[in-house]
C-alpha cells in the first residue's frame, strides 16, 4: 500500500451534472414542442378535411331543401339519387331519422343497417357531427360527417359523407418524420453546445482543483490563474493570497528551525566534548561517570535531532542539491548492514541481506541514499523485538533498482500508514525523536525520481520498498 493520502472518488462531476440538466430540460422542451407540432399538423389536416365535408354536406342539405323536399326522402332517393352525390367526391350515405342507411353510392353492405357512430347520433338530434373511425367494410380510418336533412317543416333524414384518411395520415406521417429528424438534429447540436458550455465552466474549476491538490501536497509555489473577472477569478485570487501567507509562515518556520539548529550544534559539541573528557577524570564505577556517559549519549541523540531538523529545513527551502554518480548499490548495502550488525546482535535480531549480484548499480547521490537506508534499517531495528528478523533485499527490475527493508516488528496501523511520512508525525507507539526521518527519506527518494511504498500489518511487521531509476551511462562504477 503506497503511503499517500486517500482521496475520495465521486461518481459524478459538475460537467456531467450541467450537461445532464441541460439535456434533460432541452429534451423535455423538444418533446413537448414535437408533440405540439404533431398535434397541430394533425389538427390542421383533419380540420381541412372536415371543412370540405361540411361544405359538401351543407350543399347537399340545401339542395334537398330547395329542389327535392316536395317528395318523401325515399321517393327522392329512387327518382333523383344522383343529385346527392353528383357534386361530391366522397362516399355518400342517406339515412333515415333512426340512422338506417337508405342509400350508399359505393354500394357497401351498410345499406339497411343502423349506423351508431357519434356523427350519426348528433345528426339524429338535429346537429351536425363528425367522427373518425374504422368502418366495417374497410381496415383503415375514415372521417364521416353527418348533417340533418329538412323539408320545409321537419327533419326527414340524414346525409352522411365519408372519406378515407389513408392519404392524409401518410402526409401527416411524413411531416412527423421531418419533425423527429429535426428534433434529433437539434438534440445532437444541444449536446455539443452543452459540452461547450460545461467545459467553459468546469475547465477553470478543474484548474483550481489541480492547484488545490498540489497545495495539499505541500507545493506552495503553485499559482492559480486570476485572469477571469468572475467568481472563479476571485476564488483563484483568494487561493493565491492564502498560498502567499502560507509561504511566508513556512519561510519564517524554516528560518527559525535552521537558525535554532545551527545555534544548538556548538553547545552540543562542547557538552559532549567535556562529557567525554571528564569521564577519564572520575572513577570507573562511580555515579558521576554514569551521568557523564548519559550526557554523552543524550548529546549524540540531540545532535542527530539537530541534523534531521537541518535536513528538513534544507528540503522545505529547496536548497538540496544531489551529487549524483554511478554507485555500486550492492557494496553500499553490504557496508550499511555491516555497520548496523553489532547493534542487531546486541538486540537479538537476525539481520539478513539478499542481493542478485555484486554489481547492482544506479546513478544516485551516495550519501543521501546511505542516509535513507540507515534510517529505514534503524527504524526496523528499533521496532523489532528480540529474536526478530530484519531482511534487506536488493534486486533489479526493468529500468529500476528496488531496495526492500522487511522486518517482523510491531507493525503499523492501517490508518497511520498514510501519515507516517508526514512531517513531525511520530505515531502512537513511535520512539522517533522528531518525526522527520521517514519524511526526509521520502523527499530524498522523490528527488531521485523514485518511489517509496510502505506496507504493514499490526503484529506482523513492515515492508518498505524503495525503487530508484538506474539511469546508467557508460561511466565507471565507483
C-alpha positions as CSV (number, residue, x, y, z in Angstrom):
1,X,0.0,0.0,0.0
2,X,1.5,3.3,-1.0
3,X,1.9,5.9,1.7
4,X,-0.3,8.6,0.2
5,X,-3.3,10.4,1.4
6,X,-6.5,8.6,0.4
7,X,-8.7,10.7,-1.9
8,X,-12.4,10.4,-2.1
9,X,-13.7,9.5,-5.5
10,X,-17.1,10.7,-6.7
11,X,-19.2,9.0,-9.3
12,X,-20.5,12.3,-10.8
13,X,-19.0,15.6,-11.8
14,X,-20.1,19.2,-12.3
15,X,-19.6,18.8,-16.0
16,X,-21.9,15.7,-16.2
17,X,-24.4,17.5,-14.0
18,X,-24.5,20.6,-16.2
19,X,-24.7,18.5,-19.4
20,X,-27.3,16.2,-17.9
21,X,-29.5,19.1,-16.7
22,X,-29.3,21.0,-20.0
23,X,-30.1,17.9,-21.9
24,X,-33.0,16.9,-19.6
25,X,-34.6,20.4,-19.9
26,X,-33.9,20.5,-23.7
27,X,-35.2,17.0,-24.4
28,X,-38.4,17.7,-22.3
29,X,-38.8,21.0,-24.2
30,X,-38.2,19.3,-27.6
31,X,-40.6,16.5,-26.7
32,X,-43.4,18.9,-25.7
33,X,-42.7,21.0,-28.9
34,X,-42.7,17.9,-31.1
35,X,-46.0,16.7,-29.6
36,X,-47.4,20.2,-30.1
37,X,-46.3,20.3,-33.8
38,X,-47.6,16.8,-34.5
39,X,-50.9,17.6,-32.9
40,X,-51.1,20.9,-34.8
41,X,-50.3,19.2,-38.1
42,X,-52.9,16.5,-37.5
43,X,-55.4,19.1,-36.4
44,X,-54.8,21.2,-39.4
45,X,-55.2,18.4,-42.0
46,X,-58.2,16.8,-40.2
47,X,-59.9,20.3,-39.8
48,X,-59.3,20.8,-43.6
49,X,-60.9,17.5,-44.4
50,X,-63.8,18.2,-42.0
51,X,-64.3,21.7,-43.6
52,X,-64.6,20.1,-47.1
53,X,-67.0,17.5,-45.9
54,X,-69.0,20.1,-44.0
55,X,-69.3,22.3,-47.1
56,X,-70.4,19.4,-49.3
57,X,-72.9,18.3,-46.6
58,X,-74.4,21.8,-46.4
59,X,-74.6,22.0,-50.1
60,X,-76.5,18.6,-50.4
61,X,-78.8,19.6,-47.5
62,X,-79.6,22.9,-49.2
63,X,-80.1,21.1,-52.5
64,X,-82.6,18.7,-50.9
65,X,-84.5,21.6,-49.2
66,X,-84.7,23.6,-52.4
67,X,-85.5,21.0,-55.0
68,X,-86.3,17.7,-53.5
69,X,-88.2,18.3,-50.3
70,X,-91.6,18.1,-52.0
71,X,-91.2,14.3,-52.2
72,X,-90.5,12.0,-49.4
73,X,-86.9,11.0,-48.8
74,X,-87.5,7.5,-50.2
75,X,-89.0,8.9,-53.4
76,X,-86.2,11.4,-53.9
77,X,-83.7,8.6,-53.5
78,X,-85.5,6.5,-56.1
79,X,-86.0,9.3,-58.6
80,X,-83.1,11.7,-58.0
81,X,-80.4,9.8,-56.2
82,X,-77.7,11.2,-58.4
83,X,-78.4,14.6,-57.1
84,X,-76.9,13.7,-53.7
85,X,-73.5,12.7,-55.0
86,X,-73.2,14.5,-58.3
87,X,-71.0,17.2,-56.7
88,X,-69.4,15.1,-54.0
89,X,-66.1,13.2,-54.4
90,X,-66.7,11.5,-51.1
91,X,-68.7,8.4,-50.2
92,X,-72.3,9.5,-49.7
93,X,-74.9,7.8,-47.5
94,X,-78.5,8.8,-46.9
95,X,-80.0,7.7,-43.6
96,X,-83.5,8.0,-42.1
97,X,-84.1,9.6,-38.7
98,X,-83.4,6.3,-37.0
99,X,-79.9,6.0,-38.5
100,X,-80.8,3.3,-41.0
101,X,-78.8,3.5,-44.3
102,X,-81.2,4.0,-47.2
103,X,-78.6,4.9,-49.9
104,X,-74.8,4.3,-50.3
105,X,-73.3,5.4,-53.5
106,X,-70.5,2.9,-53.2
107,X,-73.0,0.0,-52.7
108,X,-71.4,-1.2,-49.4
109,X,-73.0,-3.7,-47.1
110,X,-74.1,-0.9,-44.9
111,X,-77.4,-0.4,-46.7
112,X,-80.3,-1.4,-44.5
113,X,-78.2,-1.3,-41.3
114,X,-78.5,1.2,-38.5
115,X,-75.3,3.3,-38.0
116,X,-74.5,4.2,-34.4
117,X,-71.4,6.5,-34.7
118,X,-71.0,9.8,-33.0
119,X,-71.7,11.9,-36.1
120,X,-74.9,10.0,-36.9
121,X,-76.2,10.3,-33.3
122,X,-75.6,14.0,-33.3
123,X,-77.4,14.4,-36.7
124,X,-80.3,12.4,-35.3
125,X,-80.6,15.1,-32.7
126,X,-80.6,17.9,-35.3
127,X,-76.9,18.8,-35.1
128,X,-74.0,18.3,-37.4
129,X,-71.4,15.8,-36.3
130,X,-68.0,14.4,-37.1
131,X,-66.5,11.0,-36.4
132,X,-63.2,9.3,-37.1
133,X,-63.4,5.5,-37.0
134,X,-62.7,2.2,-38.8
135,X,-65.8,1.2,-40.8
136,X,-66.9,-2.4,-41.1
137,X,-66.1,-2.6,-44.8
138,X,-62.5,-1.3,-44.6
139,X,-59.4,-1.7,-42.4
140,X,-58.3,2.0,-42.2
141,X,-59.6,5.1,-40.5
142,X,-62.3,7.2,-42.3
143,X,-63.8,10.5,-41.4
144,X,-67.6,10.7,-41.6
145,X,-69.6,13.9,-41.4
146,X,-73.3,13.8,-40.9
147,X,-75.8,16.7,-41.3
148,X,-79.6,16.6,-40.9
149,X,-81.9,16.9,-43.9
150,X,-85.0,19.0,-43.6
151,X,-88.1,19.6,-45.7
152,X,-90.0,22.8,-45.1
153,X,-91.5,21.6,-41.8
154,X,-89.3,18.9,-40.1
155,X,-86.2,16.8,-40.2
156,X,-86.7,13.9,-42.6
157,X,-83.3,12.2,-42.6
158,X,-79.5,12.5,-42.5
159,X,-76.9,13.0,-45.2
160,X,-73.6,11.4,-44.3
161,X,-70.3,12.0,-46.2
162,X,-67.3,9.6,-45.7
163,X,-63.7,9.9,-46.8
164,X,-60.7,7.7,-46.2
165,X,-57.8,9.2,-44.1
166,X,-55.1,7.0,-45.6
167,X,-53.5,9.6,-47.8
168,X,-54.0,12.3,-45.1
169,X,-52.3,10.1,-42.5
170,X,-49.4,9.3,-44.8
171,X,-48.9,13.1,-45.3
172,X,-49.0,13.6,-41.6
173,X,-46.6,10.7,-41.0
174,X,-44.1,12.2,-43.4
175,X,-44.4,15.6,-41.6
176,X,-43.9,13.8,-38.3
177,X,-40.7,12.1,-39.6
178,X,-39.4,15.5,-40.6
179,X,-40.2,16.8,-37.1
180,X,-38.5,13.8,-35.4
181,X,-35.3,14.2,-37.6
182,X,-35.3,17.9,-36.8
183,X,-35.6,17.1,-33.1
184,X,-32.8,14.6,-33.2
185,X,-30.5,17.1,-35.0
186,X,-31.4,19.8,-32.5
187,X,-30.7,17.4,-29.6
188,X,-27.3,16.5,-31.1
189,X,-26.5,20.2,-31.5
190,X,-27.6,20.8,-28.0
191,X,-25.3,18.0,-26.7
192,X,-22.4,19.7,-28.4
193,X,-23.4,23.1,-27.1
194,X,-23.9,21.7,-23.6
195,X,-20.4,20.2,-23.5
196,X,-19.0,23.5,-24.7
197,X,-20.9,25.4,-22.0
198,X,-19.9,22.8,-19.4
199,X,-16.3,22.9,-20.4
200,X,-16.2,26.7,-20.2
201,X,-17.5,26.4,-16.6
202,X,-15.7,23.3,-15.5
203,X,-12.3,23.9,-17.0
204,X,-11.3,26.8,-14.7
205,X,-12.7,24.8,-11.8
206,X,-10.6,21.8,-12.7
207,X,-7.5,24.0,-12.9
208,X,-8.3,25.4,-9.4
209,X,-8.8,21.8,-8.2
210,X,-5.4,20.8,-9.6
211,X,-3.7,23.8,-7.9
212,X,-5.5,22.9,-4.7
213,X,-4.3,19.3,-4.9
214,X,-0.7,20.5,-5.4
215,X,-1.1,22.9,-2.4
216,X,-2.4,20.0,-0.4
217,X,0.8,18.1,-1.3
218,X,2.8,20.9,0.1
219,X,3.8,22.5,-3.3
220,X,3.2,26.1,-2.2
221,X,4.8,27.6,-5.2
222,X,1.8,26.8,-7.4
223,X,-0.3,29.8,-8.5
224,X,-3.9,29.9,-9.7
225,X,-5.0,31.8,-12.8
226,X,-6.6,35.1,-11.8
227,X,-7.2,36.4,-15.3
228,X,-11.0,36.0,-15.3
229,X,-13.2,38.7,-13.7
230,X,-15.9,36.3,-12.4
231,X,-16.3,34.4,-9.2
232,X,-13.8,31.8,-10.2
233,X,-11.2,34.6,-10.7
234,X,-12.0,35.9,-7.2
235,X,-11.6,32.4,-5.8
236,X,-8.2,32.0,-7.6
237,X,-7.1,35.3,-6.1
238,X,-8.2,34.2,-2.6
239,X,-6.2,30.9,-3.1
240,X,-3.1,32.8,-4.1
241,X,-3.5,35.1,-1.2
242,X,-3.7,32.1,1.2
243,X,-0.7,30.5,-0.5
244,X,1.3,33.6,-0.1
245,X,0.5,33.7,3.6
246,X,1.4,30.0,4.0
247,X,4.7,30.6,2.1
248,X,5.6,33.5,4.4
249,X,4.8,31.4,7.5
250,X,6.7,28.4,6.1
251,X,9.7,30.6,5.4
252,X,9.6,32.0,9.0
253,X,9.3,28.5,10.4
254,X,12.2,27.2,8.3
255,X,14.4,30.1,9.1
256,X,13.7,29.7,12.8
257,X,14.4,25.9,12.6
258,X,17.6,26.5,10.6
259,X,18.8,29.2,13.0
260,X,18.0,27.3,16.1
261,X,19.6,24.1,14.7
262,X,22.8,25.9,13.9
263,X,22.9,27.6,17.3
264,X,22.4,24.2,19.1
265,X,25.3,22.5,17.3
266,X,28.1,24.5,19.0
267,X,26.9,24.0,22.7
268,X,26.1,20.3,22.0
269,X,29.7,19.8,20.7
270,X,31.1,21.4,23.8
271,X,28.8,19.4,26.1
272,X,29.7,16.1,24.5
273,X,33.4,17.0,24.4
274,X,33.5,17.9,28.2
275,X,31.4,14.8,29.0
276,X,34.0,12.6,27.2
277,X,36.9,14.4,28.7
278,X,35.6,14.3,32.3
279,X,34.9,10.5,32.1
280,X,38.7,9.9,32.3
281,X,38.9,12.1,35.5
282,X,36.4,10.1,37.6
283,X,36.3,6.6,39.0
284,X,35.2,3.7,36.7
285,X,32.0,2.7,38.5
286,X,31.1,6.0,40.1
287,X,27.7,7.7,39.7
288,X,29.4,10.7,38.2
289,X,30.9,8.5,35.4
290,X,27.4,7.0,34.7
291,X,26.0,10.5,34.5
292,X,28.7,11.6,32.1
293,X,28.0,8.6,29.9
294,X,24.3,9.5,29.8
295,X,25.2,13.1,28.9
296,X,27.4,11.9,26.1
297,X,24.6,9.6,24.7
298,X,21.9,12.3,25.0
299,X,24.3,14.8,23.3
300,X,24.6,12.4,20.4
301,X,20.8,12.0,20.3
302,X,20.3,15.7,20.3
303,X,22.9,16.1,17.6
304,X,21.0,13.6,15.5
305,X,17.8,15.5,16.0
306,X,19.5,18.8,15.1
307,X,20.8,17.2,11.8
308,X,17.3,16.0,11.0
309,X,16.0,19.5,11.6
310,X,18.7,21.0,9.4
311,X,17.9,18.5,6.6
312,X,14.2,19.3,7.0
313,X,15.0,23.0,6.7
314,X,17.0,22.4,3.6
315,X,14.4,20.2,1.9
316,X,11.5,22.5,2.6
317,X,13.5,25.5,1.3
318,X,14.5,23.6,-1.8
319,X,18.2,24.1,-1.1
320,X,19.2,20.4,-1.6
321,X,21.5,19.6,-4.5
322,X,22.1,16.0,-5.3
323,X,25.7,14.9,-6.1
324,X,24.8,12.0,-8.4
325,X,27.3,9.4,-9.6
326,X,27.2,5.8,-10.6
327,X,27.2,3.9,-7.3
328,X,27.6,0.2,-6.7
329,X,24.5,-0.3,-4.5
330,X,25.5,-3.8,-3.6
331,X,28.6,-2.5,-1.9
332,X,26.7,0.3,-0.3
333,X,24.0,-2.0,1.2
334,X,26.6,-4.5,2.4
335,X,28.5,-1.7,4.1
336,X,25.4,-0.4,5.9
337,X,24.4,-3.9,7.0
338,X,27.9,-4.5,8.4
339,X,27.7,-1.1,10.2
340,X,24.4,-2.0,11.9
341,X,25.1,-5.7,12.6
342,X,26.6,-5.2,16.1
343,X,23.5,-3.3,17.2
344,X,21.3,-6.1,15.8
345,X,23.3,-8.8,17.6
346,X,23.0,-6.8,20.9
347,X,19.2,-6.7,20.4
348,X,19.0,-10.4,19.5
349,X,17.8,-9.5,16.0
350,X,18.8,-11.6,12.9
351,X,19.8,-9.3,10.0
352,X,19.7,-10.9,6.5
353,X,20.9,-9.4,3.3
354,X,19.8,-10.8,-0.1
355,X,21.1,-9.5,-3.5
356,X,21.2,-10.7,-7.1
357,X,24.8,-9.9,-7.9
358,X,27.8,-7.9,-6.8
359,X,27.4,-5.0,-9.3
360,X,23.9,-3.7,-8.9
361,X,24.3,-0.1,-9.8
362,X,22.4,3.2,-10.3
363,X,23.1,6.9,-10.7
364,X,22.4,8.3,-7.2
365,X,23.7,10.6,-4.5
366,X,25.6,8.0,-2.5
367,X,25.5,9.9,0.8
368,X,21.8,10.6,0.6
369,X,20.8,7.0,-0.3
370,X,23.0,5.9,2.6
371,X,21.0,8.2,4.8
372,X,17.8,6.7,3.6
373,X,18.9,3.1,4.1
374,X,20.3,3.8,7.6
375,X,17.1,5.5,8.6
376,X,14.9,2.6,7.3
377,X,17.1,-0.1,8.9
378,X,17.3,2.0,12.1
379,X,13.5,2.1,12.3
380,X,13.2,-1.6,11.7
381,X,15.7,-2.5,14.4
382,X,14.1,0.0,16.8
383,X,10.6,-1.6,16.4
384,X,11.6,-5.3,16.1
385,X,11.7,-7.3,19.3
386,X,14.2,-9.8,20.5
387,X,14.6,-12.9,18.1
388,X,13.0,-10.9,15.3
389,X,14.2,-10.7,11.7
390,X,15.2,-7.7,9.6
391,X,15.7,-8.5,5.9
392,X,17.2,-6.3,3.2
393,X,16.5,-7.3,-0.4
394,X,18.3,-5.7,-3.4
395,X,17.4,-6.5,-7.0
396,X,16.8,-5.0,-10.4
397,X,13.5,-4.9,-12.3
398,X,13.4,-3.4,-15.8
399,X,15.0,0.0,-15.5
400,X,14.8,0.4,-11.7
401,X,16.7,-0.8,-8.7
402,X,14.5,-1.9,-5.8
403,X,15.7,-2.0,-2.2
404,X,13.3,-3.6,0.3
405,X,13.6,-3.4,4.1
406,X,11.4,-6.0,5.7
407,X,11.0,-6.6,9.5
408,X,8.9,-8.8,11.8
409,X,8.3,-5.9,14.2
410,X,5.2,-4.5,15.8
411,X,3.8,-3.2,12.5
412,X,1.9,0.0,11.7
413,X,-1.8,0.5,11.9
414,X,-3.5,0.9,8.5
415,X,-4.8,4.3,9.5
416,X,-1.3,5.5,10.2
417,X,0.4,4.3,7.0
418,X,-0.7,7.3,5.0
419,X,0.5,9.6,7.8
420,X,3.9,8.3,8.9
421,X,5.8,10.1,6.1
422,X,4.2,13.4,7.1
423,X,6.4,16.0,8.8
424,X,6.7,15.7,12.6
425,X,4.4,12.7,12.7
426,X,5.7,10.3,15.3
427,X,2.9,7.7,15.5
428,X,1.2,6.2,18.5
429,X,4.0,3.9,19.6
430,X,6.9,5.6,17.9
431,X,10.2,6.2,19.6
432,X,11.2,8.7,16.9
433,X,12.9,11.8,18.1
434,X,11.4,14.4,15.7
435,X,9.1,12.5,13.4
436,X,11.1,13.7,10.4
437,X,13.1,10.6,9.5
438,X,10.6,9.0,7.0
439,X,9.6,12.3,5.7
440,X,13.2,13.2,4.8
441,X,13.6,9.7,3.3
442,X,10.6,10.2,1.1
443,X,11.9,13.6,-0.1
444,X,15.3,12.1,-0.9
445,X,13.7,9.3,-2.9
446,X,11.5,11.8,-4.8
447,X,14.5,13.9,-5.7
448,X,15.9,10.8,-7.3
449,X,12.6,10.4,-9.3
450,X,11.9,7.3,-7.3
451,X,9.1,5.9,-5.1
452,X,8.8,4.7,-1.5
453,X,6.0,2.3,-0.8
454,X,5.1,1.2,2.7
455,X,3.1,-1.9,3.6
456,X,2.4,-3.1,7.1
457,X,0.2,-5.0,9.4
458,X,-0.1,-4.7,13.2
459,X,1.7,-7.5,14.9
460,X,3.2,-8.9,11.7
461,X,5.8,-6.4,10.6
462,X,6.5,-3.8,8.0
463,X,7.9,-3.7,4.4
464,X,9.3,-0.6,2.9
465,X,10.2,-0.7,-0.8
466,X,12.4,2.0,-2.4
467,X,12.6,2.0,-6.2
468,X,15.2,4.1,-7.9
469,X,15.7,4.6,-11.6
470,X,19.1,3.2,-12.7
471,X,19.9,6.0,-15.1
472,X,23.2,4.3,-16.2
473,X,25.5,5.6,-18.8
474,X,28.9,4.2,-19.9
475,X,30.7,5.7,-16.9
476,X,33.0,4.0,-14.4
477,X,31.5,2.3,-11.3
478,X,32.5,3.9,-8.1
